[in-house]
Amino acid sequence: MAAVTSVGETPAPTAASRPRGMHVRRQRRLNVFRYVVFTVFGLFFLLPLLAMLRFSLEGSKLGTWSLSAWKEIASYQNTGVPPLLSAIEVTLELAVITSVVTLVLLVPTMIWIRLRVQWLERTVEFLCTLPLTIPAIVLVVGIGPIYNRIQHYSVSALMLFWIYVILALPYAYRALAAGLGAIDVKTLSEAARSLGASWFTVMVRVIAPNMRQAILNALLLTFALVLGEFTIAYLLLYNDVLQPELFAINRNTPNAGVIFSTSFAALLFAFALLLILSYAGRSRRGRG
Amino acid sequence: MAVAATTETGARPARAGRRLSVPSWAGTVPFFAYVTVFLLWPTAIVVVDSLKNPSGSWAFANITKLADPLVRGYFIGSVKLCLLSSVFGAVFGAILAYAVAIGNPDGLIRRLYIAVSGVLAQFGGVTLAFAFLVLIGPVGLLFHASWFYSFPWGITVIYTYFQIPLMVLVFLPAIDGVKVQWREASENLGASAWQYWRYVGGPLLTPAFLGGALLLFANALSAYATAVAWEDQIAYIVPQQIGIALSSEVGLSNVNVADLLALGMIIMMAVVMTGYALLQRRAARWLR
């Protein structure tokens, strides 16, 4: 905050006498301030990533370069940990299931509430943002007994999707609420209804296609969340999921190159997802 | 003809609805059922179990165990870490947000920083701890920080990495909401830049800034994966100790330790998030 104030302070004395010169000089100082800030923060954000990239390219001898850690992603196996590739597969499947279930649960509910039962809107919003207040580490304590029952039926790590949907609710809700807010639901539904559409048709063929962008956003955010989730999978002892797997590999073989290449690949993947999100958002605005 | 048809088809679904006599809120039952089972029930389990003995009888005196020196130590550790990382995150994040906001609204730098912030704010967890380990840890490329494993400084640096981008995301809209006209009006009335920030800009942005800082506090409080990947032998903060208590029920006798710690976290989160909601409402008064 101090820097913000001092930057604002600089042009003060000449404000009345030479407004034009002041403006130019203030602009220049602001630009210097901006580039210094961008450089410093850019370095802070980039350096840890670059260090990770360098470690993923480390050869067998210190200081050499090699791609072996990246090739190992497909084949890494060690005693005491599940094969890395299977953990990646499980995590991707989990991400797909979680995003689909989240959307199937949330999209019809939110549209229906906007159309017919608006008095429930605040309640649903509250419930959907609640997982931000009840962190995963708290949730995992209470979910233990429930997962004991689930494990009677299936011990597959894919069953984690039940709780991952809850973790995804705040992000999916916000994305979908923004999409719903941007279209005139009332007019659209009245028009469709007056043309004889059923409520089902209104939701599936009128409203949902108009919020395609928001649905895509919710999908990608949920996907990225599942890729990075550690707490619940680890503490419920589902060790064949990506993040607990990486943690276990590092415990077995500290600083194994493969954890850096896999982490970096996962990060790039998440970044690509969110870039798609931001790019798709721009192209839609451009058309409208 | 057309009018008659419209009236008839328009009226039909309403009649059908009445005939089935299904209330319109019935469409939201799946959502509420899901949230009840996987969010509200686990939370209730935590609250109830924390007030019971492991044998199952009620013991409301358990709540006083939160003041037990051992338990208190973890909470003090959590508060220390959350305070430090949220203050650094909020101050640096605000500076960065300001530098982003005064630039070209459609510029590349702004787009880049917002997209990157979106990714990095979610980039906690195991990967982040690995990245800092190979940057400044015992095997660090940049330097070997002797304080890397010291609490709270080592972990504060790591937490700040995801706190700054989150602050950028929540504070940028507030800065964007400050209208140029207010600055011009105060300059026309002869205010210096310092006076502008002291009496106009500062007070306008303060609620948004404090709200952002509180959100960062809550964010740090609920983080678990980063802390565990940084240090999994010694517990400094509540989430670490919950993790340890879940895997081995030792420590306080006659208390469900994990549940009790989780209850303490729920209480802290509720206080912080209530403060955040109030400040957000206050901030929204001017900045829309």
Chai-1 contact restraints between the chains, C-beta under 6 A:
chainA,res_idxA,chainB,res_idxB,connection_type,confidence,min_distance_angstrom,max_distance_angstrom,comment,restraint_id
A,A3,B,I95,contact,1.0,0.0,6.0,A-B,restraint_1
A,V4,B,Y98,contact,1.0,0.0,6.0,A-B,restraint_2
A,T5,B,W197,contact,1.0,0.0,6.0,A-B,restraint_3
A,G8,B,A193,contact,1.0,0.0,6.0,A-B,restraint_4
A,G8,B,W197,contact,1.0,0.0,6.0,A-B,restraint_5
A,E9,B,A193,contact,1.0,0.0,6.0,A-B,restraint_6
A,E9,B,W194,contact,1.0,0.0,6.0,A-B,restraint_7
A,A12,B,S192,contact,1.0,0.0,6.0,A-B,restraint_8
A,A12,B,A193,contact,1.0,0.0,6.0,A-B,restraint_9
A,L30,B,I102,contact,1.0,0.0,6.0,A-B,restraint_10
A,R34,B,A99,contact,1.0,0.0,6.0,A-B,restraint_11
A,V37,B,A99,contact,1.0,0.0,6.0,A-B,restraint_12
A,F41,B,L96,contact,1.0,0.0,6.0,A-B,restraint_13
A,L47,B,L135,contact,1.0,0.0,6.0,A-B,restraint_14
A,P48,B,A131,contact,1.0,0.0,6.0,A-B,restraint_15
A,P48,B,F132,contact,1.0,0.0,6.0,A-B,restraint_16
A,P48,B,L135,contact,1.0,0.0,6.0,A-B,restraint_17
A,A51,B,V134,contact,1.0,0.0,6.0,A-B,restraint_18
A,A51,B,L135,contact,1.0,0.0,6.0,A-B,restraint_19
A,A51,B,L141,contact,1.0,0.0,6.0,A-B,restraint_20
A,M52,B,A131,contact,1.0,0.0,6.0,A-B,restraint_21
A,M52,B,V134,contact,1.0,0.0,6.0,A-B,restraint_22
A,F55,B,V134,contact,1.0,0.0,6.0,A-B,restraint_23
A,L105,B,F31,contact,1.0,0.0,6.0,A-B,restraint_24
A,L105,B,Y34,contact,1.0,0.0,6.0,A-B,restraint_25
A,T109,B,T28,contact,1.0,0.0,6.0,A-B,restraint_26
A,T109,B,F31,contact,1.0,0.0,6.0,A-B,restraint_27
A,W112,B,G27,contact,1.0,0.0,6.0,A-B,restraint_28
A,R116,B,S24,contact,1.0,0.0,6.0,A-B,restraint_29
A,V117,B,S24,contact,1.0,0.0,6.0,A-B,restraint_30
A,V117,B,W25,contact,1.0,0.0,6.0,A-B,restraint_31
A,L127,B,V35,contact,1.0,0.0,6.0,A-B,restraint_32
A,T133,B,M269,contact,1.0,0.0,6.0,A-B,restraint_33
A,T133,B,M273,contact,1.0,0.0,6.0,A-B,restraint_34
A,I134,B,T43,contact,1.0,0.0,6.0,A-B,restraint_35
A,P135,B,S222,contact,1.0,0.0,6.0,A-B,restraint_36
A,I137,B,Y224,contact,1.0,0.0,6.0,A-B,restraint_37
A,I137,B,P239,contact,1.0,0.0,6.0,A-B,restraint_38
A,I137,B,I242,contact,1.0,0.0,6.0,A-B,restraint_39
A,V138,B,A262,contact,1.0,0.0,6.0,A-B,restraint_40
A,V138,B,M265,contact,1.0,0.0,6.0,A-B,restraint_41
A,V138,B,I266,contact,1.0,0.0,6.0,A-B,restraint_42
A,L139,B,P42,contact,1.0,0.0,6.0,A-B,restraint_43
A,V141,B,V46,contact,1.0,0.0,6.0,A-B,restraint_44
A,V141,B,A258,contact,1.0,0.0,6.0,A-B,restraint_45
A,V141,B,D259,contact,1.0,0.0,6.0,A-B,restraint_46
A,V141,B,A262,contact,1.0,0.0,6.0,A-B,restraint_47
A,G142,B,P42,contact,1.0,0.0,6.0,A-B,restraint_48
A,G142,B,T43,contact,1.0,0.0,6.0,A-B,restraint_49
A,G142,B,I45,contact,1.0,0.0,6.0,A-B,restraint_50
A,G142,B,V46,contact,1.0,0.0,6.0,A-B,restraint_51
A,I143,B,P42,contact,1.0,0.0,6.0,A-B,restraint_52
A,W162,B,F38,contact,1.0,0.0,6.0,A-B,restraint_53
A,I163,B,F38,contact,1.0,0.0,6.0,A-B,restraint_54
A,I166,B,F38,contact,1.0,0.0,6.0,A-B,restraint_55
A,I166,B,L39,contact,1.0,0.0,6.0,A-B,restraint_56
A,S194,B,T6,contact,1.0,0.0,6.0,A-B,restraint_57
A,S194,B,G10,contact,1.0,0.0,6.0,A-B,restraint_58
A,G196,B,T9,contact,1.0,0.0,6.0,A-B,restraint_59
A,G228,B,G125,contact,1.0,0.0,6.0,A-B,restraint_60
A,F230,B,G125,contact,1.0,0.0,6.0,A-B,restraint_61
A,F230,B,V126,contact,1.0,0.0,6.0,A-B,restraint_62
A,F230,B,A225,contact,1.0,0.0,6.0,A-B,restraint_63
A,T231,B,Y224,contact,1.0,0.0,6.0,A-B,restraint_64
A,T231,B,A225,contact,1.0,0.0,6.0,A-B,restraint_65
A,L235,B,G243,contact,1.0,0.0,6.0,A-B,restraint_66
A,L235,B,L246,contact,1.0,0.0,6.0,A-B,restraint_67
A,Q243,B,V126,contact,1.0,0.0,6.0,A-B,restraint_68
A,L246,B,V126,contact,1.0,0.0,6.0,A-B,restraint_69
A,F247,B,V126,contact,1.0,0.0,6.0,A-B,restraint_70
A,N255,B,V139,contact,1.0,0.0,6.0,A-B,restraint_71
A,S263,B,T127,contact,1.0,0.0,6.0,A-B,restraint_72
A,S263,B,F130,contact,1.0,0.0,6.0,A-B,restraint_73
A,F271,B,V119,contact,1.0,0.0,6.0,A-B,restraint_74
A,L274,B,G118,contact,1.0,0.0,6.0,A-B,restraint_75
A,L274,B,V119,contact,1.0,0.0,6.0,A-B,restraint_76
A,S278,B,A115,contact,1.0,0.0,6.0,A-B,restraint_77
